[in-house]
Amino acid sequence: MKSATFSGRSSNKPAAFDYF
């Protein structure tokens, strides 16, 4: 995606997005 790998993981997105 974009930079949701670092921000998403701590925001509200699941760990799955942390890898994608």
C-alpha positions as CSV (number, residue, x, y, z in Angstrom):
1,M,0.0,0.0,0.0
2,K,1.7,3.2,1.2
3,S,3.2,3.7,4.6
4,A,0.5,1.9,6.5
5,T,3.1,-0.7,7.4
6,F,4.4,1.4,10.3
7,S,1.5,3.8,11.0
8,G,-1.3,1.3,10.4
9,R,0.2,-1.3,12.8
10,S,0.0,1.2,15.7
11,S,-3.2,2.9,14.4
12,N,-6.1,0.4,14.1
13,K,-5.1,-1.8,11.2
14,P,-4.4,-5.5,11.8
15,A,-0.9,-7.0,11.9
16,A,-1.6,-8.4,8.4
17,F,-1.3,-4.9,7.0
18,D,2.0,-4.4,8.8
19,Y,3.5,-6.8,6.3
20,F,1.7,-5.5,3.3
